[in-house]
Amino acid sequence: AAHSAFPAAWYQKGLAYLKKNENDKAAEAFVKAIEIKADYLEAKYGFGLAQFQKKNYEISEAVFRDVIKQKPDIYEAHLNLGISLFYLKRIDEAESHLKSLMVATGGDRYALAHLYLGQIYIQRSKNAEAVAELEKYVELLPKAPNAEKIKTVIADLKKKS
């Protein structure tokens, strides 16, 4: 309240709400920051992330595209754009975007990209590619909550190959 015209204060408030999984309040705070400073890229990304977490993938896609247009090296925006496209069932775009992210970053930074590429390849019955992506995911995140389930999927895919 003491810094209501200070965009960074609204941005920090938005981050705090994101951490508490209060996505509506986070989105409101990020919008306030953007209203004060229209080119506040971090607040735009935060707003996109709040929408992403709310599963408003149409909105998150548009926001992440805008963020990437302004600053192409925000790789988390690329990752979340690819996942948003996946959930929007725009599989070709999702695959292309996730693959380009993997090329740009060397592939080991974003385990989730491997997971979603694996899912895309399963949908396309490209079992060998799916296995490679899912194995990389488990290698990068061996203690992920879904690691055992993914290992079972990998074993099943290998049997089908």
Buried (B, 14 or more C-beta within 10 A) or exposed (E): EEEEEEBBBBBBBBBEBBEEEBBEBBBBBBBBBBEBBEEBBBBBBBBBBBBBBBEBBEBBBBBBBBBBEEEEEBBBBBBBBBBBBBBBEBBEBBBEBBBEBBEBBEBEBBBBBBBBBBBBBBEEEBBEBBBBBBBBBBEBBEEBEEBEEBBEBBEEBEEEE
